[in-house]
Amino acid sequence: MYKVIERILNLLAFLLTVGRPVTADEIRHTVQGYDQPSDEAFRRTFERDKDLLRSLGVPLQTTPTDIWEVELGYVVRSDEYVLEDPGLTDEERKALMIAAETVRFGGESTSLAAIFKLGGAVGSMDASPVSADLGYDLRTLGDVFGAVDGRSHIRFAYRSKPRRVAPYGLVHRFGRWYVVGPETRDLETPKVFRVDRMTELEVEAEEGSFTRPADFDPEAVLAALTVPRPEHVATVRFDSDVAAVAVNRWRDAAVVSRDESGVTVEAPYDDAASVITWVLGFAHRAEILSPEVLRDAMRAHLETVA
C-alpha cells in the first residue's frame, strides 16, 4: 500500500504541475512508480490508479493533446481541484491538529501539511501527545499489502529458509499480522507466515502473476492452520459510547459484562504492544484492568511520551 500511495501522489503532482494533457506513454516514462516490466502490467496498474483517483473525487479528464485531436492525454485542471475554505473555527482546527498528532501508523508521525493549509491551529501542546501506533512496520506492511493487491509474488527468508509465496491475503489476529498463501513449489497447500518473522522481503515486479481462488478465505485458513489461541488474556473496560467500535477492532474480543456506563472485554493476545495501541486509540474512554504486567507496560509507555 505504501508504494501505491506514493505512486498515486506522484501521478497527481505531475498532472497538476505539467499544465497540459499528457499521454499514458509519457506518464509511464516520467512518473516514478510506473516501471512495470511489460506493457500489459503498466496498463493494468495505470487503469487501477485512474479509477482510484476518480473515486477520490479527482477531476481526471481525457482530452486531445493537440488541435488535430489525433492523440488523447490526461489532465487535472488546477482550477477544478481546489479545496474550498470550510470555514473552520480556531477550536475546530486545534482539534484536527491534536487528532493528526495523536494517530500514527507504524510509529511514523502523520503529516500536518493539510492542517497548515487550513490555517494552522491556535496555541500549541505543552507535551508530546499520546500516540496510537496502528500497526507493524509501515513499509513492510505496505509492501505486502501492495503485493496482495497487485497479485505479485513475494520472496523472503523465514526460519532461515528462502521462500517464494503467492500472497492471497494479509490478516491481523491476536495483535500480529500474517501473510496467507501458498508457496510456488506447492500451490495446492496454503500456508501462514508471521510478518514480523519475515526478513529480506522482496516484492517481484510483475503484477498479476497469480490468480487467487474466488472462494479463498484467508481468515478461515489462518484459523484452521497454525495460530493457537494465546495464553495471555487482557481485561479491558470501555465506555459505552465507544464499546461497539472497540470490540470490532479486536477480532477475538469477547464482552464479559455490560452496564449503562460501558462494557468489560476479554481479549486474547500475543503482543502486549498491540493491546496498548488498541486501548490508546480510545484515550480516557478505555482502561486496562488486568493483567498487572500489562497495566505496568501501559504506564511505562505513557511515561515515555509525557
C-alpha positions in Angstrom: 0.0 0.0 0.0 2.9 2.4 0.8 4.1 2.1 -2.9 0.6 2.5 -4.2 0.0 5.7 -2.2 3.4 7.1 -3.3 2.8 6.3 -6.9 -0.7 7.9 -6.8 0.7 11.1 -5.2 3.5 11.2 -7.8 0.9 10.9 -10.6 -1.4 13.6 -9.1 1.5 16.0 -8.5 2.7 15.5 -12.1 -0.7 16.1 -13.6 -1.3 19.2 -11.5 2.0 20.8 -12.4 2.6 19.9 -16.0 -0.2 22.2 -17.2 -1.2 20.3 -20.4 -2.7 16.9 -21.4 -0.1 14.1 -21.2 -0.2 10.7 -22.8 -0.1 7.4 -20.9 3.3 6.7 -22.5 4.7 10.0 -21.2 3.4 9.2 -17.7 5.0 5.8 -17.9 8.4 7.2 -18.6 8.2 10.3 -16.4 6.3 9.5 -13.2 8.2 7.4 -10.6 6.5 4.1 -9.8 5.5 3.1 -13.4 8.5 1.0 -14.1 6.5 -2.2 -14.8 8.3 -4.8 -16.9 5.6 -5.1 -19.6 3.0 -3.0 -21.5 0.2 -5.2 -20.0 1.5 -4.8 -16.4 1.7 -1.0 -16.9 -1.8 -0.9 -18.4 -3.4 -2.7 -15.5 -1.6 -0.6 -13.0 -2.4 2.7 -14.7 -6.1 1.7 -15.1 -6.4 0.9 -11.4 -4.7 4.2 -10.5 -7.0 6.2 -12.7 -10.1 4.5 -11.2 -8.7 5.2 -7.7 -8.1 8.9 -8.4 -11.6 9.4 -9.8 -13.2 7.5 -6.9 -11.4 10.0 -4.6 -13.1 12.9 -6.4 -10.1 14.0 -8.5 -11.4 15.5 -11.8 -9.1 13.4 -14.1 -10.1 14.2 -17.7 -9.2 12.7 -21.1 -8.7 15.3 -23.8 -6.8 15.7 -27.1 -3.1 16.6 -26.8 -3.2 18.9 -29.8 -5.5 20.7 -32.2 -5.6 17.8 -34.6 -7.1 15.5 -31.9 -5.0 12.6 -33.1 -3.8 11.5 -29.6 -5.5 11.7 -26.2 -3.9 12.7 -23.0 -4.8 13.1 -19.3 -5.1 16.3 -17.4 -6.2 17.5 -13.9 -7.0 21.2 -14.1 -5.9 23.0 -11.0 -8.9 25.4 -11.0 -11.2 22.3 -10.7 -9.2 20.7 -8.0 -9.2 23.4 -5.3 -10.4 22.9 -1.7 -13.0 25.5 -0.7 -12.4 27.1 2.6 -14.5 25.1 5.0 -14.7 28.0 7.5 -13.3 26.1 10.5 -13.1 27.8 13.8 -9.9 28.1 15.9 -11.2 25.3 18.2 -12.0 23.0 15.2 -8.6 23.5 13.7 -6.9 22.8 17.0 -9.0 19.6 17.4 -7.8 18.4 13.9 -4.2 19.2 14.9 -4.5 17.1 18.0 -6.1 14.2 16.2 -3.4 14.3 13.4 -0.6 14.3 16.0 -2.2 11.6 18.1 -2.8 8.9 15.4 0.3 7.2 14.0 0.9 4.2 11.7 3.9 2.1 12.2 5.3 4.6 14.6 5.5 7.3 12.0 4.0 10.8 12.6 1.1 12.0 10.5 2.0 14.9 8.1 0.4 18.1 9.3 0.7 19.9 6.0 -3.0 19.8 5.4 -3.7 21.4 8.8 -1.4 24.3 8.0 -3.2 24.8 4.6 -6.4 25.2 6.6 -4.9 28.0 8.6 -3.0 26.0 11.3 -4.0 25.7 14.9 -4.1 28.3 17.6 -1.8 27.6 20.5 0.4 24.6 21.0 0.5 21.4 23.1 2.8 21.6 26.1 3.8 18.0 25.9 4.3 15.2 23.3 0.9 13.7 22.5 -0.2 10.3 23.4 0.1 8.4 20.2 -1.6 5.3 18.9 0.6 3.0 16.7 -1.8 1.4 14.3 0.3 -1.5 13.2 3.6 -3.2 12.4 6.4 -1.7 10.4 4.7 0.6 7.9 7.0 0.0 4.9 6.9 -3.8 5.3 3.1 -3.9 5.7 2.7 -1.5 2.8 4.9 -3.7 0.5 3.0 -6.9 1.4 -0.4 -5.2 1.0 0.7 -3.9 -2.4 1.7 -7.4 -3.4 -1.7 -8.8 -2.3 -3.5 -6.0 -4.2 -1.3 -6.3 -7.3 -1.1 -10.1 -7.2 2.7 -10.1 -7.2 4.8 -12.9 -5.8 7.0 -12.1 -2.7 10.3 -13.5 -1.7 11.6 -13.6 1.9 13.6 -15.5 4.4 11.6 -17.4 7.0 13.2 -19.5 9.7 16.4 -19.3 7.8 14.8 -20.7 4.6 14.2 -18.8 1.4 10.5 -18.6 0.4 8.6 -17.6 -2.7 4.9 -17.1 -1.9 1.7 -16.1 -3.7 0.2 -13.7 -1.1 -3.5 -14.4 -1.2 -4.3 -12.3 1.9 -3.0 -10.3 4.8 -4.7 -10.9 8.1 -4.4 -9.4 11.6 -5.1 -11.6 14.6 -4.2 -11.6 18.3 -2.1 -8.5 17.7 0.0 -9.9 14.9 0.0 -9.7 11.1 0.0 -12.8 8.9 0.5 -13.5 5.2 -1.7 -16.3 4.0 -1.0 -18.1 0.7 0.8 -21.0 -1.0 4.5 -21.3 -1.8 5.1 -21.6 -5.5 6.5 -25.1 -5.1 3.2 -26.3 -3.8 0.3 -24.2 -5.0 -2.3 -26.6 -3.6 -1.4 -26.0 0.1 -1.9 -22.5 1.6 0.4 -21.6 4.4 0.7 -18.9 7.1 3.7 -16.7 7.7 4.1 -14.1 10.5 5.1 -10.8 9.1 7.4 -9.9 12.0 9.4 -13.1 11.3 9.9 -12.4 7.6 13.3 -10.9 6.6 14.9 -9.8 3.3 11.4 -9.1 1.9 11.3 -8.6 -1.9 8.2 -7.9 -4.0 8.6 -9.2 -7.5 7.9 -6.5 -10.2 5.5 -8.5 -12.3 1.8 -7.8 -11.3 -1.0 -10.3 -12.0 1.5 -13.2 -11.7 -1.0 -15.4 -9.8 -4.8 -15.9 -9.5 -6.4 -16.1 -6.1 -9.2 -18.6 -6.0 -12.6 -16.8 -5.9 -13.7 -18.7 -2.7 -10.4 -18.4 -0.8 -10.9 -17.1 2.7 -7.6 -16.1 4.4 -9.1 -15.7 7.8 -10.6 -19.2 7.7 -7.3 -20.6 6.6 -5.5 -18.8 9.4 -7.9 -20.1 12.0 -7.7 -23.6 10.7 -3.9 -23.8 10.5 -1.1 -22.7 12.7 -2.3 -19.9 15.1 -3.0 -21.3 18.6 -5.0 -19.3 21.0 -2.7 -17.2 23.1 -2.2 -17.9 26.8 -2.4 -14.2 27.7 -5.8 -12.5 28.1 -6.3 -8.8 28.7 -9.3 -7.5 30.5 -10.3 -4.0 29.3 -13.1 -1.6 30.3 -14.6 0.6 27.6 -17.1 3.4 27.9 -20.5 2.7 26.3 -20.1 5.3 23.6 -17.0 3.6 22.1 -17.7 0.0 23.1 -19.1 -1.3 19.8 -16.1 0.2 17.8 -13.6 -1.1 20.4 -14.9 -4.7 20.3 -14.9 -4.6 16.5 -11.3 -3.6 16.3 -10.0 -6.6 18.2 -11.2 -9.6 16.2 -11.2 -12.1 19.1 -12.5 -9.8 21.9 -15.4 -11.1 23.9 -17.8 -9.0 26.1 -17.9 -10.5 29.6 -20.1 -7.9 31.3 -22.1 -4.8 30.3 -23.9 -2.0 32.1 -25.2 1.5 31.3 -21.7 3.1 31.5 -19.8 0.6 29.4 -18.6 -2.9 28.8 -15.8 -5.1 30.1 -14.0 -7.1 27.4 -11.6 -10.1 27.5 -9.1 -10.1 24.6 -6.6 -12.9 24.0 -3.2 -11.5 22.8 0.4 -12.4 21.9 1.8 -8.9 21.7 1.4 -6.5 24.6 2.3 -3.5 22.4 -0.7 -4.2 20.2 -3.1 -4.2 23.2 -1.6 -0.9 24.3 -2.1 0.5 20.8 -5.7 -0.7 20.8 -6.5 0.8 24.1 -4.7 4.1 23.4 -6.9 4.6 20.4 -9.8 5.3 22.8 -7.9 7.6 25.2 -9.6 8.2 28.5 -12.6 6.1 27.5 -10.7 2.8 28.0 -8.7 1.2 30.8 -6.7 -2.0 31.1 -7.9 -3.8 34.2 -5.6 -6.9 34.1 -3.1 -8.4 34.0 -1.0 -6.2 36.1 2.1 -6.7 33.9 0.1 -5.2 31.0 -1.0 -2.2 33.2 2.6 -1.7 34.1 3.6 -1.7 30.4 0.9 0.9 29.7 2.2 3.1 32.5 5.7 2.8 31.2 4.6 3.7 27.7 2.7 6.8 28.9 5.8 7.9 30.8 7.9 7.8 27.7 5.5 10.2 25.8 4.6 12.5 28.7 
